Amino acid sequence: MERGNPSAQPIARVAYLGLDTLGALVMGHGVFKSGVTTGLEGFSLERLWQHSLDVAAAARMVALNQRLLPPKVDAAFLGGMLHDVGKVVFATRLAAGSDGPAISAEDAFAQMEAHHAEVGAYLLGLWGFPNSIVEAVAFHESPSKAMAEGLSVPALLHIADRLVHQRNSQGSAAVRELEPGLLDTLGLADRWPVWLAELGSLDSEQKPP
């Protein structure tokens, strides 16, 4: 019996990842690691890329923990990779004043936080991403406004984003809060500490020996 061709193994791994996930990784790496100077003090594309990776992993973890179907698990990962892509638009254009007079960094951050979700969704729509991903990015800050019901992809992104922020806060008072009543509505109020512990275990597994 012949052994499989070793050169075919990377192709098999690519197929396992799926084209959407692979595309998000390639595109995300290109966008966030492009070396573009934002001119916005206190903002780092590299940190945003790491946050996007962390949220993608957390969204996938929550989806798996709740035994969701593989298509939703994949969509959660893809959406996590892209949920903050709108911030890149603000960081590279708004702060530099390329569409008008320059504004302060404080105003730039305020506008970024208020509108990055809709800007990112619009951009992904132009790029031809599925409506489910566009909607997830559009409503990841306010998942109750999305059309999807239950533990939807917008809700998964919202939960994952807040999990990552809480993990990184280290007791800071600046923890980003969940949308009020979200977990109660989903019947998942008791799952938060479980997910947070699981995220910690995931981080430990990923650390080099």
N, C-alpha and C positions, 0 to 999 in steps of 0.2 A: 504494500500500500504506500503510495507516494505521500510525502509530507507536503503540506500546503506551502505555497510560495511565500517566503518571508516578506517579500516586497509588497504583498497584498495586505499585510496586517495593518499598516497605517490606513489604507483605504477602508478596511473593515471598521476601524475605530471612527473614522469620519462618518461613515454610514450610521454607526451607532449614535453619534452625537445628533445627527439630523442636520439638514441644510440650514434650517432657520436658526438653530442654535449656533452652528458654526459661523453663519453669516453675521450674527450679532456679535460674536467674539471678535471676528476679523474687523468688522466695521467699528465696533466700540473701541478696539485697540487703536485703530487709525484715527478716530475722532479725538479721543481723550489723550493720546500719547503723541499728537502731531507736533508738539513743540511750539504751538502757537502762543505768542505772548498776549495775555488777556488785558494787561494794563489795569486790572482790578486788584487793588491791594487786599491781601488776605484770602485771595481765591487761588486754588491750585487745581488745574486739570488732572494732575496725577492723583491727587487725593479724591477727586470726584470719580475717577476711574476705579480706584480701590473701593470706594463706597458702592459703586454700581456692581462690582464683583461680589461684595459682601451681601448686598440686598438680593442679588440673583440667587446666591447660595442659600440665604435664609428663606426666601420664597419657595424654593424647591424643597427645603427641609420641612417647612410647615405643610406643604402640599402632600409630601410623602407621609409625614406624621399623621395626617388626617385621612390617609388612604384614598386620595383622589386619583382619578384615572390618569394614565400616562400623558395624554394630550394636554391636560390642564397642568400637569407637573412641568412639561416642556414649555408651555406658554408662560408659566410663572417665572421660570428661569430667564426666558427671553425678555419678558417685560421688565424684570429686575435689572437686566443689563442696560435697558434703554430708558428707564423711567425718568431719569434726570437729563436726558439729552437736550432738553430745552434750555437748561442752564448754560450749556456751551454757547448757544446763540447769544444769550444776554452777556456772558462774560467776554466774548470776543467782539461784540458789536456795540451793545448799549453803553458799556463803560467807556469805550473808545470814542463815543460820539460820532460814529460813522453815518448815522442817519439824522444827525442834527447836533445841537450844542452838547458839549460834554456835561455830564451830570456827576454828582458826588458819588463816592463809593457806597455811602449809606443808602442813597436813593436807588442806586443800581441793584444792591442786594434786596431792597424792599420790593422792587419791581420783579426781580428774578423769582423771589419766593412766591409772589402773588400770581405770576403768569407763566412760570416755566412749564407747568403741566400741559396747558392748552397749546403753547408754542411747540413743545416737543411732539404732541399728538399731531399737530398740523404738519410738522416736518416729516414724521413717519408716514402720514397719509400720502404726502407728495412722493415719498420714496417707494410707495407701493406695498407697505406692510399690511397684513391682514387687519380687518376692522376690529377683531377681538383684541389685538395688541394695541392698536390706536386708541380704542376705548379705555383699555387698562391704564395706559400712560396718561390719558386725559383726566381720569378720575382717581388716580392713585392717592391724591390728597383728600378726596371726599368720596369714598366708594359708595356711599348710600345714594348718590346721585346717578350712578350707573344703572343701565337697564338690566344687567345681569342680577340674578338672585342667588342667595346662599353664599357659600364661601367662594366667591367669584375671583377672577384674576385681579381686578382692581382692589378687592379686599385683601388678597394675598400680598400684593405689592405694598399696600398701606401698612399691614401688620409687619411685614418683613422690614420695611424702612424704619418703623418705630422700634422694632427689636434691636436692629443694628445701632440706632442712635442711643438706646438705653444701655446697651452693652458698652458702648464707647464713652458714655457720660461719666462713668466712675464716680457716681454719687453727686454729680453736678445737678444744680436745680434747673438747668436748661434742657431737660429731657423733653423731646417732642412728644406730645400726648396723642393718644389714639382718638379718632373721631368718637365723640360721646355716644355711648350706648351701642357701639358696633358689636362688641363681643357678646353683650347680652342679647341683642337681636339674633345673632347667629347661634346662640346657645353654647358659646365657647368661652364663657367668662373664666372658667377654671383652667383653661389651657395655657394661659400666658406664662406662668412660671415653668411649665413643662417645656414650652418652646424655647424660653430663655436658657434653660439648662441644656437643652439639646444643642442650641447655638454655641454655647460654651464648649460642649464636647466636640462639636464640629471644628471649632477653632483649635482645640488642643490636638486633634488629629492632623490638622494641616500644618502645624508648626514643625520646622525641621528638627531632627534629633540632636 
